């Protein structure tokens, strides 16, 4: 997944030159996705507690 994120981010910057920012979110409990986003240059700026419900479980997201 890490390679896909890197390729997508590169494509977005090249295709939409007017952008100044790309945002991403992941579930707080999904550390692997967070690491993939960090490798692609994203930084964690905070979280939203009780932001989503997945399989009946309320969870936080990281942004």
Buried (B, 14 or more C-beta within 10 A) or exposed (E): EBEEBBEEBEEEEEEEEEEEEEEBBBBBEEEEBBEBBEEBEBEEEEEEEEBEEEEEEEBEBBB
